[in-house]
């Protein structure tokens, strides 16, 4: 028995010292010894306790071992006897043995399972299982294991000849489809009792079938039999028959073989309840021919069952060689690498906004692609997918074949992308179809089965870099001076003195190393000094070349954020932030973030890129840091255009955004449109995907669970049913999610729509609606007047999961909630099972944001940054929407009104229900509930609308103005290369800054044209109101319109006919001509970027929407 012992451990230690990124090192011997480094032991409480050695862990049954010692693909057919001769115990053993075989196979292997009695059955989950062997992928294994679990005892005798006939047909079909070599072997594993009804005749028939069918494939099938026995109940004749089957002893039964090539004998193994299936069945592959080779085996990524994360294994067989022909297999040696480390360059590949990279293996399986989740965040076993499903460019098949040939190359194709359905990180897009010239360049990685490829969409412009400057940058939060005060921003350790600067892993040259090394004060100080140095004398601490310029470009906005404490919207803003494509992220209040956080993969960032030139509202989500449900508002900063909105060809410089409390936008809506307070009126806002941003149903006290991803089809089925009949307003789309094998059905609304939408089909005469686009945004505002209690319209939605109720059809005019259907792939080929399922690949799902761990001792006693003082807010209007405040309305049962309503922290009454379970599990029990009083209506918030405009206008202005200043400073700089110490003083002001004593009002007067450009003129509320006539309420012809407004009826006739579409909403041309041209931003390479900012101006809604 070979055991390297201590010498091997020393080698492992040396390897780890040389290569610290190694996760596991191990040696598995052919004699059953398993050495692994670092050493570990799983206790009974360990989450991987099922893999403890004392519970039968057999390393030689692992797919890695079998694939390394037998590197050629294995072709295996498993026949499970379920005839009447078997008992339940025998069948249970047969099923366990079959599943043991399946667990030993790798994806390069192919397998089929047949259950046999009087008939042959295969898995019905895929048609190809009846004709071909399927790759032993994770999904195929799951389906075959389910099939095995459902095998029941049959009522007839076993027809062995029929079962072997079917097995040989499947093998023959697969050999032809794969065009295998002449020496490729196949295995037939039969698990049964060997019972035959008429021994002599039936056995002869079985042997004749074996001889005839095996001859057709040149006697390349090896048969292994496993006798299921009960002690004292199995006859010697049955065991003899199974032995003859394994040996293919045709002469004994007078059957002549028609192929001169000799057959290869298999083995017969007895199985009973005491058998160790791991050492008996699990080693079935040893019968295959062993080619002595030192070929290195690379696995596909899989979840590490002995630790955490996605790993890839590299193994190699070890032989003891004596002479030229005497080779003794000793075992295998291997290492496990983290996929996050191995793929870090591809994960954070950033060579232009329209360029991305991916990695495939020699079989076409995708290892890394922008559509896939970052390896460091994968928590479940991935389902490996062919690259052709992600790259659906016409003609890509020829590119893929060239990639798999083993040679480097390049090829250009013309593609049509429906950007309203599919997008990739970092790529801008508009709604509709766009043509792209896409160039693929690839090269194999020497010594591996991997191929690296890049894709460049159209002729990607040279990336513009922002000029650096000698200003003082805000320090990273982790290196904030001790004198800086810290506080708790809800659940985050934060500071109000400055914005936090964070560099995502993609900002570093070695992202994986950055993620896994401890962050020390000295390290952060070194990084800060490098970022503030403009002499070029300090060494780069490991960040990418573009980071320094992006840090400079975003520095000025920090001062603007810290000066906004007196803003009228401060009570409703959770945080402000900005991010650049390179990974530079700033946020205020400055707070601690998890090191793995990447702002470019968040909802607010990608959604802003999908809506260039527009303020972008995103669906509410639960804030990870304790603010409850928040609504992100973001906008991209682009290399601007003089002719209006941006296009998909423009380059993104940054995305600026803020998180608002959920109730703020509804408060804004009600304060702007007074008719929203009427009992029969519902006002709401939804984004370009149909998800509600503001709606009465989102703010009403409820115990019905999360309010994330609430769609218009959920909350306004009448409107949803009707708007699908308006051509050009909304499109139902589908995309394929290969990560979880689903077809996603989703909606895309036309953000270029102009006018007002109203009822087209009068299915409900007591309910009318109006919808219009909020100018300059991706969102729509709607008003519904419902004068009856019952609405019969509905959109089919599953109440259990997201499964579509009818996956066999999708009509554009049929309403249904966003849902998913199973995506069926042909398991044998990896291609789509149905041509009609050929949809674009879904874009990357947004990554979850996690609360970083901070030592409780550090946060103990730290005060909150903001004191909302909820208890002092006595009026509903003062409490509504304020950060961390809830208006408590219902008792703990969620139904009984309080005797007296009051304002309190959301921990006391999350969602307005006293004692309601908080999603943060930090609720506070309340024992006394005051008396109930009537609600006060939501009062107007003076300046609320303009405050939102100012927040974003100032932020974008400061950002662009700073870039402009950087350009001028760079141009005017002399040859001076030294840096004065005074240049690092935060108190020094640049000459271009407005005087400190001017204030916001003075600043606005100096930049009037800039802010006027953000607001389009509209007639006043009263000017438009009198254009609509109202019938007397209660008549048969009013259709419910009389309740839409409390004002008197107009004597003027109606100015429209239904369906109502008012004139396009456009700005006054004369007014536009009088405006000064928008300020120009100077970027690198003398590129002028005009500033054209389009803001929300909801006051215009009251002038344009009257129902």
MILO-989420 format. One line per 2 residues: for each residue x, y, z of C-alpha. Coordinates in steps of 0.1 Angstrom, whole numbers, plus 5000, padded with zeros to 4 digits. Layout:
BEGIN
X,Y,Z; ...
This chain:
BEGIN
5000,5000,5000; 5015,5033,4989
5013,5062,5014; 5035,5092,5008
5027,5106,5043; 5050,5132,5057
5069,5139,5025; 5037,5148,5007
5026,5172,5035; 5059,5191,5032
5054,5195,4995; 5019,5208,5001
5032,5234,5025; 5058,5245,5000
5032,5248,4973; 5010,5269,4995
5039,5292,5004; 5047,5297,4967
5010,5300,4956; 4988,5313,4985
4958,5312,4962; 4956,5274,4963
4924,5264,4982; 4928,5226,4985
4956,5202,4977; 4952,5164,4979
4964,5130,4969; 4940,5101,4964
4956,5067,4962; 4943,5037,4943
4945,5018,4976; 4919,5040,4993
4941,5065,5012; 4930,5102,5009
4954,5130,5019; 4941,5165,5019
4957,5198,5028; 4949,5219,5048
4938,5193,5072; 4902,5195,5085
4876,5174,5103; 4839,5179,5101
4822,5176,5135; 4786,5164,5140
4775,5200,5140; 4793,5210,5108
4771,5220,5079; 4791,5195,5058
4789,5167,5084; 4775,5143,5057
4809,5141,5042; 4828,5130,5073
4852,5101,5066; 4838,5079,5093
4804,5079,5075; 4818,5062,5044
4834,5089,5023; 4849,5071,4993
4871,5095,4974; 4876,5070,4945
4839,5074,4937; 4843,5111,4931
4838,5121,4895; 4872,5138,4896
4890,5105,4904; 4872,5085,4877
4877,5112,4851; 4914,5115,4859
4923,5078,4858; 4900,5071,4828
4901,5105,4810; 4882,5093,4779
4844,5099,4779; 4824,5070,4794
4793,5058,4776; 4771,5040,4802
4736,5024,4800; 4721,5014,4833
4693,4987,4833; 4673,4984,4865
4652,4952,4867; 4618,4958,4882
4601,4924,4873; 4579,4904,4896
4608,4883,4907; 4623,4912,4927
4613,4921,4962; 4611,4956,4975
4644,4952,4992; 4661,4941,4960
4646,4970,4941; 4658,4994,4967
4694,4981,4964; 4692,4983,4926
4681,5019,4927; 4708,5029,4952
4734,5012,4930; 4721,5030,4899
4723,5063,4916; 4758,5055,4928
4769,5050,4892; 4754,5083,4882
4772,5102,4910; 4805,5089,4897
4802,5105,4862; 4814,5138,4849
4798,5161,4823; 4821,5147,4796
4805,5112,4802; 4772,5101,4788
4745,5080,4805; 4710,5065,4801
4688,5047,4826; 4662,5020,4816
4637,5003,4839; 4628,4969,4827
4600,4944,4833; 4576,4934,4805
4583,4968,4789; 4612,4992,4788
4607,5027,4803; 4630,5057,4802
4627,5091,4818; 4599,5111,4802
4614,5145,4811; 4633,5146,4778
4625,5130,4745; 4662,5124,4738
4665,5099,4767; 4647,5074,4745
4672,5076,4717; 4706,5088,4730
4729,5089,4759; 4728,5123,4776
4758,5142,4790; 4761,5136,4828
4754,5172,4836; 4741,5183,4870
4706,5188,4855; 4706,5154,4837
4717,5137,4869; 4689,5153,4888
4663,5141,4862; 4677,5106,4861
4678,5104,4899; 4641,5114,4900
4633,5088,4874; 4651,5061,4895
4633,5072,4927; 4600,5067,4909
4607,5032,4897; 4581,5008,4911
4579,4970,4909; 4562,4958,4877
4535,4931,4874; 4551,4911,4846
4582,4890,4841; 4614,4906,4829
4620,4907,4792; 4658,4908,4792
4662,4906,4755; 4640,4937,4750
4660,4956,4776; 4694,4948,4760
4680,4955,4725; 4670,4990,4736
4704,4996,4754; 4723,4987,4722
4701,5009,4701; 4709,5039,4723
4746,5032,4723; 4747,5028,4685
4728,5060,4680; 4751,5079,4703
4783,5065,4687; 4770,5077,4653
4760,5111,4665; 4793,5117,4683
4814,5101,4655; 4835,5083,4681
4867,5065,4674; 4870,5028,4666
4883,5019,4701; 4856,5037,4721
4840,5014,4746; 4805,5014,4761
4793,4999,4794; 4759,4982,4800
4753,4978,4838; 4725,4953,4845
4711,4953,4880; 4686,4924,4885
4680,4889,4900; 4687,4870,4868
4654,4852,4869; 4641,4839,4836
4607,4821,4830; 4619,4795,4804
4655,4791,4811; 4669,4774,4780
4649,4791,4753; 4649,4825,4769
4686,4825,4777; 4693,4815,4742
4672,4844,4729; 4690,4868,4752
4724,4856,4741; 4714,4858,4704
4703,4895,4710; 4736,4903,4727
4757,4887,4700; 4738,4903,4671
4737,4938,4685; 4772,4939,4699
4785,4928,4665; 4769,4959,4649
4791,4981,4670; 4822,4960,4666
4819,4943,4700; 4828,4974,4719
4801,4970,4746; 4812,4956,4779
4784,4941,4801; 4786,4942,4839
4760,4924,4860; 4750,4930,4896
4731,4901,4911; 4705,4912,4936
4703,4884,4961; 4685,4875,4993
4706,4851,5014; 4693,4816,5007
4668,4826,4981; 4688,4830,4949
4696,4799,4929; 4730,4791,4915
4714,4789,4880; 4705,4826,4882
4740,4836,4893; 4754,4815,4865
4732,4832,4840; 4743,4866,4852
4780,4855,4850; 4774,4843,4814
4759,4876,4805; 4789,4895,4819
4813,4872,4800; 4791,4872,4769
4797,4834,4767; 4779,4828,4734
4794,4794,4727; 4779,4779,4758
4744,4786,4743; 4753,4777,4707
4752,4813,4695; 4778,4823,4669
4793,4858,4670; 4793,4874,4636
4822,4898,4643; 4858,4885,4644
4868,4910,4670; 4868,4893,4704
4844,4906,4730; 4857,4920,4763
4844,4902,4793; 4828,4921,4822
4823,4911,4858; 4794,4898,4879
4791,4912,4914; 4767,4901,4941
4748,4928,4959; 4728,4925,4991
4718,4947,5020; 4752,4945,5035
4771,4954,5004; 4793,4985,5004
4781,5001,4972; 4809,5026,4971
4836,5000,4968; 4816,4976,4946
4794,4995,4922; 4812,5029,4925
4844,5014,4909; 4827,5001,4878
4849,5023,4855; 4880,5002,4863
4869,4977,4837; 4875,5002,4809
4908,5002,4791; 4934,5023,4809
4956,5045,4788; 4988,5053,4807
4990,5091,4803; 5001,5121,4823
4972,5142,4808; 4960,5169,4832
4923,5170,4838; 4904,5202,4843
4869,5200,4858; 4840,5224,4851
4832,5248,4880; 4813,5232,4909
4804,5241,4944; 4830,5231,4970
4813,5206,4993; 4841,5207,5018
4842,5245,5021; 4826,5274,5004
4823,5289,4970; 4827,5279,4934
4859,5260,4926; 4876,5243,4897
4898,5212,4901; 4930,5204,4883
4941,5168,4887; 4967,5144,4872
4972,5106,4875; 5003,5094,4893
5021,5062,4881; 5050,5041,4894
5071,5033,4863; 5094,5003,4861
5109,5001,4826; 5091,5012,4795
5060,4992,4798; 5054,4985,4835
5032,5013,4848; 5014,5010,4882
4987,5035,4890; 4993,5049,4924
4964,5075,4925; 4958,5111,4915
4971,5144,4928; 4951,5175,4925
4945,5211,4935; 4913,5232,4938
4913,5268,4927; 4886,5294,4935
4868,5305,4904; 4866,5340,4918
4904,5340,4918; 4909,5322,4885
4884,5344,4866; 4891,5377,4882
4905,5393,4851; 4874,5382,4831
4849,5391,4858; 4862,5427,4860
4873,5430,4824; 4868,5467,4814
4882,5479,4781; 4855,5502,4769
4818,5505,4774; 4809,5483,4744
4834,5455,4750; 4831,5424,4771
4849,5391,4776; 4839,5355,4782
4856,5321,4787; 4845,5287,4774
4859,5252,4775; 4868,5229,4746
4832,5216,4746; 4816,5250,4743
4804,5253,4779; 4804,5288,4793
4827,5293,4824; 4824,5331,4825
4802,5356,4808; 4788,5391,4817
4753,5375,4819; 4765,5351,4846
4768,5361,4883; 4802,5369,4897
4818,5336,4909; 4823,5350,4944
4786,5354,4949; 4774,5320,4935
4757,5300,4962; 4743,5271,4942
4756,5245,4917; 4757,5262,4883
4739,5248,4853; 4765,5248,4826
4753,5263,4793; 4766,5263,4758
4780,5297,4747; 4756,5298,4717
4727,5305,4741; 4744,5337,4753
4758,5348,4719; 4728,5347,4696
4743,5367,4668; 4735,5353,4634
4765,5334,4621; 4780,5328,4656
4779,5291,4650; 4808,5295,4626
4827,5316,4652; 4821,5289,4678
4834,5262,4655; 4865,5282,4649
4870,5288,4686; 4867,5251,4694
4892,5242,4666; 4921,5251,4690
4934,5280,4670; 4934,5318,4677
4914,5340,4654; 4891,5369,4649
4858,5374,4630; 4832,5402,4626
4795,5397,4624; 4765,5420,4621
4739,5417,4649; 4705,5431,4656
4698,5436,4693; 4664,5442,4708
4677,5465,4736; 4643,5467,4753
4647,5430,4762; 4684,5423,4766
4714,5442,4778; 4748,5436,4793
4766,5454,4821; 4782,5486,4810
4764,5489,4777; 4740,5517,4771
4709,5512,4751; 4676,5527,4739
4643,5509,4734; 4640,5492,4701
4661,5474,4676; 4697,5484,4668
4723,5472,4644; 4758,5464,4657
4790,5453,4641; 4804,5429,4666
4840,5416,4664; 4850,5384,4682
4886,5377,4690; 4897,5346,4707
4927,5325,4717; 4932,5292,4735
4949,5291,4769; 4980,5269,4764
4980,5237,4784; 4943,5240,4794
4910,5233,4777; 4899,5269,4780
4894,5296,4754; 4893,5333,4762
4873,5356,4739; 4864,5392,4736
4835,5409,4719; 4837,5445,4707
4804,5460,4696; 4808,5484,4666
4840,5504,4664; 4844,5511,4701
4856,5547,4705; 4888,5552,4724
4879,5556,4760; 4878,5591,4773
4897,5597,4806; 4890,5625,4829
4919,5648,4837; 4935,5646,4872
4940,5676,4894; 4959,5685,4926
4928,5689,4948; 4924,5672,4982
4902,5641,4980; 4879,5629,5008
4896,5602,5027; 4883,5566,5027
4860,5560,5056; 4883,5533,5069
4912,5558,5073; 4891,5587,5086
4911,5605,5113; 4902,5597,5148
4889,5632,5155; 4862,5626,5128
4830,5619,5145; 4812,5586,5137
4776,5578,5140; 4751,5551,5130
4732,5557,5098; 4704,5533,5107
4724,5501,5107; 4756,5514,5091
4786,5528,5108; 4789,5562,5091
4801,5598,5093; 4784,5631,5084
4817,5650,5079; 4824,5636,5044
4813,5612,5017; 4828,5578,5017
4850,5568,4988; 4850,5531,4980
4868,5513,4952; 4851,5482,4940
4871,5450,4934; 4871,5458,4897
4891,5490,4904; 4921,5469,4914
4946,5451,4892; 4942,5420,4913
4905,5420,4925; 4907,5386,4942
4937,5395,4962; 4921,5427,4973
4890,5409,4985; 4909,5384,5006
4936,5405,5022; 4929,5424,5054
4924,5461,5050; 4949,5479,5073
4953,5516,5081; 4987,5517,5064
4973,5502,5032; 4945,5527,5030
4968,5556,5038; 4991,5545,5010
4962,5543,4986; 4950,5578,4997
4984,5593,4992; 4986,5579,4957
4952,5592,4948; 4961,5627,4961
4995,5628,4945; 4999,5648,4912
5037,5645,4910; 5037,5610,4897
5064,5600,4921; 5044,5577,4943
5041,5540,4934; 5008,5527,4923
4994,5505,4952; 4976,5482,4928
4947,5501,4913; 4939,5504,4876
4953,5534,4857; 4919,5551,4852
4909,5551,4889; 4929,5582,4898
4912,5604,4873; 4877,5591,4882
4884,5598,4919; 4893,5634,4910
4862,5638,4888; 4839,5628,4916
4856,5646,4945; 4837,5679,4941
4803,5664,4945; 4811,5654,4981
4812,5690,4992; 4778,5696,4976
4763,5667,4995; 4776,5678,5029
4761,5713,5023; 4725,5700,5018
4715,5695,5054; 4689,5723,5052
4672,5709,5021; 4635,5705,5024
4638,5669,5012; 4665,5658,5037
4639,5641,5058; 4631,5617,5029
4665,5610,5014; 4682,5579,5028
4715,5584,5010; 4732,5599,4980
4757,5582,4958; 4776,5582,4925
4795,5556,4907; 4818,5554,4876
4822,5525,4852; 4857,5519,4866
4843,5511,4900; 4848,5544,4919
4818,5548,4943; 4810,5577,4966
4781,5578,4991; 4768,5602,5017
4765,5598,5046; 4799,5582,5044
4794,5546,5055; 4811,5513,5057
4803,5490,5028; 4812,5454,5021
4844,5450,5002; 4827,5429,4975
4802,5456,4967; 4802,5467,4931
4779,5496,4923; 4779,5489,4886
4759,5458,4892; 4731,5474,4912
4696,5481,4900; 4699,5519,4901
4731,5518,4880; 4720,5494,4853
4685,5509,4851; 4700,5544,4845
4721,5530,4817; 4690,5516,4801
4674,5550,4801; 4701,5575,4788
4693,5611,4794; 4664,5604,4817
4659,5606,4854; 4653,5569,4863
4630,5556,4890; 4635,5520,4900
4611,5496,4917; 4611,5497,4956
4633,5473,4974; 4641,5465,5010
4671,5485,5020; 4699,5463,5034
4709,5490,5059; 4677,5494,5079
4658,5522,5060; 4628,5499,5052
4616,5500,5016; 4633,5526,4995
4630,5539,4959; 4662,5546,4939
4663,5577,4917; 4693,5578,4894
4706,5594,4862; 4735,5588,4840
4761,5614,4832; 4771,5610,4796
4794,5625,4770; 4766,5649,4761
4748,5657,4729; 4736,5690,4715
4705,5676,4699; 4685,5663,4729
4683,5629,4746; 4713,5606,4746
4716,5575,4725; 4731,5541,4730
4763,5551,4713; 4770,5578,4738
4796,5570,4765; 4787,5569,4802
4809,5589,4825; 4791,5582,4858
4757,5575,4874; 4744,5598,4901
4716,5587,4924; 4698,5588,4957
4675,5565,4977; 4642,5580,4989
4618,5566,5014; 4590,5546,4998
4562,5570,5008; 4580,5601,4996
4569,5598,4959; 4533,5592,4968
4535,5622,4991; 4549,5642,4962
4521,5629,4939; 4493,5637,4963
4507,5672,4972; 4509,5680,4935
4476,5665,4923; 4449,5674,4949
4423,5652,4932; 4444,5622,4944
4429,5627,4978; 4394,5619,4966
4379,5586,4978; 4372,5573,4944
4405,5583,4929; 4437,5563,4929
4470,5579,4917; 4501,5560,4910
4535,5560,4894; 4552,5531,4877
4585,5527,4858; 4592,5516,4823
4590,5479,4833; 4556,5483,4848
4567,5481,4885; 4549,5504,4909
4569,5532,4925; 4540,5550,4942
4506,5536,4948; 4480,5536,4977
4484,5499,4980; 4521,5503,4988
4515,5526,5017; 4484,5512,5034
4491,5493,5066; 4492,5456,5059
4506,5424,5071; 4507,5409,5037
4544,5407,5034; 4570,5423,5011
4560,5450,4987; 4589,5446,4963
4583,5439,4926; 4546,5449,4928
4536,5453,4891; 4508,5472,4875
4492,5439,4866; 4491,5431,4903
4477,5463,4916; 4457,5478,4886
4444,5449,4866; 4418,5470,4848
4444,5494,4836; 4467,5466,4827
4441,5448,4806; 4433,5479,4787
4467,5494,4780; 4478,5461,4762
4454,5471,4735; 4472,5504,4729
4497,5496,4701; 4531,5511,4706
4526,5518,4743; 4536,5486,4759
4553,5454,4747; 4553,5420,4762
4587,5404,4759; 4604,5371,4767
4640,5363,4775; 4658,5331,4785
4674,5328,4819; 4699,5300,4815
4711,5303,4851; 4679,5287,4864
4665,5274,4831; 4635,5296,4829
4617,5318,4803; 4610,5351,4818
4580,5371,4807; 4582,5408,4812
4569,5441,4801; 4586,5471,4784
4568,5505,4783; 4575,5530,4756
4593,5560,4772; 4591,5579,4740
4553,5580,4742; 4537,5615,4741
4502,5624,4751; 4477,5610,4775
4464,5575,4774; 4428,5566,4784
4403,5537,4782; 4403,5520,4748
4380,5491,4756; 4351,5499,4780
4350,5467,4799; 4342,5486,4831
4319,5516,4828; 4325,5526,4864
4362,5529,4861; 4382,5553,4839
4419,5560,4838; 4445,5584,4824
4482,5577,4820; 4510,5599,4808
4548,5600,4808; 4565,5621,4834
4586,5643,4811; 4623,5636,4813
4620,5604,4832; 4614,5567,4826
4582,5567,4846; 4545,5572,4841
4518,5587,4863; 4483,5573,4863
4449,5582,4877; 4420,5558,4881
4385,5570,4889; 4365,5540,4902
4330,5546,4913; 4320,5510,4919
4332,5486,4946; 4337,5455,4924
4359,5453,4893; 4358,5421,4873
4390,5427,4853; 4419,5406,4865
4454,5395,4853; 4462,5358,4859
4489,5355,4886; 4502,5325,4905
4496,5329,4942; 4523,5304,4951
4553,5312,4929; 4562,5330,4897
4551,5302,4874; 4530,5314,4845
4495,5299,4845; 4497,5292,4808
4531,5285,4794; 4518,5272,4761
4509,5306,4747; 4516,5343,4751
4494,5369,4734; 4502,5406,4734
4467,5416,4744; 4463,5390,4772
4471,5403,4806; 4492,5383,4829
4516,5392,4857; 4554,5390,4851
4561,5353,4854; 4584,5325,4843
4580,5292,4825; 4604,5262,4824
4631,5264,4797; 4634,5230,4782
4668,5221,4767; 4675,5189,4748
4696,5172,4775; 4715,5151,4749
4726,5181,4727; 4722,5211,4750
4701,5229,4724; 4666,5243,4728
4639,5216,4729; 4615,5240,4711
4623,5265,4683; 4597,5289,4696
4617,5292,4729; 4645,5309,4710
4645,5342,4729; 4673,5366,4738
4693,5358,4769; 4682,5377,4800
4705,5404,4813; 4724,5399,4845
4703,5398,4876; 4711,5425,4901
4734,5415,4929; 4722,5416,4965
4737,5442,4988; 4748,5429,5021
4753,5447,5054; 4790,5444,5062
4800,5429,5096; 4812,5454,5121
4823,5444,5156; 4794,5452,5180
4819,5467,5204; 4827,5494,5178
4791,5504,5173; 4780,5501,5209
4769,5535,5222; 4774,5552,5188
4745,5577,5183; 4724,5579,5152
4735,5603,5125; 4700,5617,5120
4673,5622,5146; 4640,5620,5128
4623,5627,5161; 4592,5607,5151
4574,5610,5185; 4572,5648,5181
4555,5646,5148; 4519,5649,5158
4503,5652,5123; 4500,5625,5097
4514,5649,5070; 4545,5656,5092
4552,5619,5097; 4544,5605,5063
4574,5594,5044; 4600,5606,5069
4631,5584,5072; 4627,5558,5099
4592,5570,5108; 4558,5552,5105
4523,5565,5112; 4509,5538,5135
4473,5531,5125; 4464,5495,5134
4468,5472,5164; 4489,5441,5165
4462,5420,5148; 4466,5442,5117
4429,5449,5116; 4418,5468,5147
4422,5506,5143; 4441,5524,5171
4421,5547,5194; 4447,5573,5187
4471,5572,5159; 4507,5584,5164
4541,5587,5147; 4568,5563,5159
4600,5546,5147; 4594,5518,5121
4607,5494,5147; 4575,5501,5167
4550,5497,5138; 4566,5486,5106
4541,5493,5078; 4518,5511,5101
4509,5480,5122; 4519,5481,5159
4542,5453,5168; 4544,5441,5131
4574,5419,5123; 4602,5439,5109
4621,5424,5080; 4652,5433,5100
4639,5413,5131; 4644,5443,5153
4608,5452,5161; 4599,5467,5194
4568,5454,5213; 4543,5481,5223
4519,5474,5251; 4497,5505,5251
4478,5519,5221; 4463,5554,5223
4428,5563,5212; 4419,5566,5175
4415,5599,5158; 4406,5607,5122
4435,5610,5097; 4446,5644,5086
4449,5647,5048; 4484,5647,5034
4493,5684,5035; 4514,5701,5008
4552,5702,5012; 4564,5736,5002
4591,5734,4977; 4591,5696,4977
4591,5693,4939; 4617,5719,4933
4639,5703,4960; 4641,5671,4941
4651,5690,4910; 4677,5710,4929
4692,5678,4944; 4700,5663,4911
4706,5695,4891; 4732,5707,4916
4748,5673,4918; 4751,5669,4880
4762,5705,4876; 4789,5702,4902
4801,5670,4886; 4802,5684,4851
4815,5718,4863; 4843,5701,4881
4853,5681,4850; 4853,5714,4830
4875,5730,4856; 4899,5701,4856
4903,5705,4818; 4910,5742,4821
4935,5737,4850; 4953,5710,4830
4955,5733,4800; 4968,5763,4820
4994,5743,4840; 5030,5752,4834
5059,5727,4833; 5059,5728,4871
5062,5693,4885; 5063,5699,4922
5033,5700,4944; 5028,5726,4971
5017,5715,5005; 4990,5741,5004
4974,5723,4975; 4964,5695,4999
4945,5719,5022; 4908,5712,5022
4901,5749,5030; 4916,5762,4998
4890,5771,4972; 4896,5770,4935
4890,5803,4916; 4860,5789,4898
4840,5782,4929; 4811,5805,4938
4817,5825,4969; 4808,5807,5001
4784,5834,5012; 4763,5833,4980
4741,5805,4991; 4717,5784,4970
4695,5814,4959; 4724,5834,4947
4739,5804,4930; 4706,5798,4911
4705,5834,4899; 4740,5830,4885
4729,5799,4866; 4693,5807,4857
4696,5794,4821; 4709,5761,4834
4680,5754,4856; 4654,5768,4833
4666,5743,4807; 4654,5715,4830
4618,5727,4832; 4594,5728,4803
4567,5754,4803; 4531,5742,4808
4498,5760,4810; 4487,5765,4846
4464,5741,4864; 4434,5764,4860
4441,5771,4824; 4437,5735,4814
4409,5725,4839; 4381,5744,4822
4387,5726,4789; 4369,5695,4803
4331,5692,4807; 4316,5671,4834
4281,5655,4834; 4259,5655,4864
4269,5628,4887; 4246,5598,4888
4232,5599,4853; 4234,5569,4831
4258,5585,4807; 4284,5599,4830
4304,5566,4832; 4318,5576,4865
4335,5607,4852; 4317,5631,4875
4336,5619,4905; 4370,5626,4890
4372,5662,4901; 4354,5683,4927
4352,5713,4905; 4321,5726,4888
4311,5715,4853; 4324,5735,4824
4301,5749,4799; 4326,5741,4771
4321,5709,4752; 4346,5681,4756
4379,5688,4738; 4386,5652,4730
4370,5619,4721; 4379,5586,4737
4404,5571,4735; 4418,5603,4748
4453,5613,4735; 4461,5649,4740
4485,5669,4718; 4521,5659,4723
4537,5676,4753; 4565,5698,4740
4583,5729,4752; 4577,5763,4738
4600,5766,4708; 4603,5804,4712
4612,5799,4748; 4638,5773,4740
4654,5796,4714; 4657,5823,4740
4676,5801,4764; 4713,5802,4766
4730,5771,4752; 4737,5744,4778
4771,5745,4795; 4798,5725,4778
4819,5699,4796; 4855,5695,4784
4867,5660,4785; 4900,5645,4775
4910,5644,4738; 4893,5678,4733
4858,5662,4733; 4830,5686,4742
4802,5671,4763; 4772,5694,4764
4752,5695,4796; 4715,5688,4789
4697,5678,4821; 4660,5667,4820
4643,5667,4853; 4610,5656,4868
4586,5684,4869; 4554,5669,4883
4536,5703,4884; 4530,5698,4847
4509,5668,4855; 4482,5688,4871
4480,5708,4839; 4479,5679,4816
4460,5651,4834; 4424,5659,4842
4400,5629,4842
